[in-house]
Amino acid sequence: MGALLSSVTGYTLAAYHRDWGISVEAGLKYFLIGALANTALAGGVTLAFGMLGSTDFRELGMAFETSGASPLLMAGIGLIVVGLAFKIGAVPAHAWMPDVAEGGPAPAAAFLTVAPKIGGAIALARFVALVPPETIPVRPAIAALAAATMTLGNLAALWQDDVRRLIGWSSVSQSGYALMAVCVLGLAPGALPALLFFLLGYASANLAAFAVIVHLRGRTKRQDYTGIAHERPWSVLVLVIAFLSLIGIPPLVGFVGKLQLFFVTIEGGYAWLAVVALANTVASLFYYLRVIGPAYFGKPAGRPAVLGPWSGAVMLATGASVIVFGLGAGVLLTQFGSAMMLP
C-alpha cells in the first residue's frame, strides 16, 4: 500500500502547469504508466503472497526457503519487480521519467526523480533479500533489467537538446546502476551499504543539477547554456560538479558510489554486468559534455536572469554536498556498513 500510494501526489505535481501541453502530457503519461504498473504490482502481490501463505516479511522469508519455483509464484515475483521498476524509473516502466523531468515544475521534477527512486529501490531490495538465490532465479532477471536500463538511458540521453529531459534520461540510466546492488543482495556482503551510498550520491548530484535549473529560472534548452559560464560561473560550476558526480569522477560522491557498486557486483558473481556498467559510464561522458563544453567555450548571448539569493544559496549548498559526501565517504560507508533489512 505504501508503494502504491507513493505516486498519487506525483501525478498532480507533474501536471501542475495545466496550461502547458508538455506538463499535461507528463502528468498523463506518469498516471497511465503508473496505473498499469500499480496494477501489475497488486497482481504480483496477490499471486506471490497467496502462494506463500503470508504477508509478513519474516514468514515470507521462511516460506521462500521451503517453496519451489512454481509458475504462479514466478509470475507473481515478476509482476512485483515490474511494479517496483516503475517507482525506480527502470525498464520496462521507465518512460515517465524524462517526461516528468521536462514537464513538471523544476522543484517537483527534482523531487519526483529522486524520492520515488530511493523508496522503490529500497522496497525492491527488501523483497529480493527474501528470495533465496539458489532456488528462485530473480537476481539474473534483475541483472538483465539493470543492463537494459542503464544502456537505454544513456543512449536516449545522447540525442537530447533539452537539459531537463537529458537529466531525466540520465536518471533512468542511474536506476540501472542502483539495480546492480539489488541483484547481488545475499551474494555480496557489501551490497546493501553500496546501494545506500549510491542512492545518497545520486540524490545529492541530481538535486544539485535541478537546483541550477531553478536558480536560472527554468533555463532548459541546451543552446541556452552556450557561453553561460562567462556570465554565471558559479551556476555552471555547480552543474559541472553534479554532472561529473553522476559520471563517477573522483573525488566526488558519485565516484565512490559507483566504485562500491563495481566491487560488490564482481564479488557477487556478475562481472559481466560490471563491464556493461563501465562501458555505459564512458558513454555518459558524451552527453554531459554536450552541455558543459559549449557552456565554457561558446559565445554568451547575454547575462541570464536568476531567481534570487535564496535559490543561489540552495544551489551552492547542494553542490557543496556532492563534494563533502565524496570526501567523507569513508565515514558514511562505515555507518552504512551496520545497516540491515528489517525482518
Secondary structure, 3 states (H helix, E strand, C coil): CHHHHCCHHHHHHHCCCCCCHHHHHHHHHHHHHHHHHHHHHHHHHHHHHHHHCCCCHHHHHHHHHHCCCCHHHHHHHHHHHHHHHHHHCCCCCCCHHHHHHHHCCHHHHHHHCCHHHHHHHHHHHHHHCCCCCCCCCHHHHHHHHHHHHHHHHHHHHCCCCEHHHHHHHHHHHHHHHHHHHHHCCCCCCCHHHHHHHHHHHHHHHHHHHHHHHHHCCCCCEHHHHCCHHHCCHHHHHHHHHHHHHHHCCCCCHHHHHHHHHHHHHHHCCCHHHHHHHHHHHHHHHHHHHHHHHHHHHCCCCCCCCCCCHHHHHHHHHHHHHHHHHHHCHHHHHHHHCCCCCCC
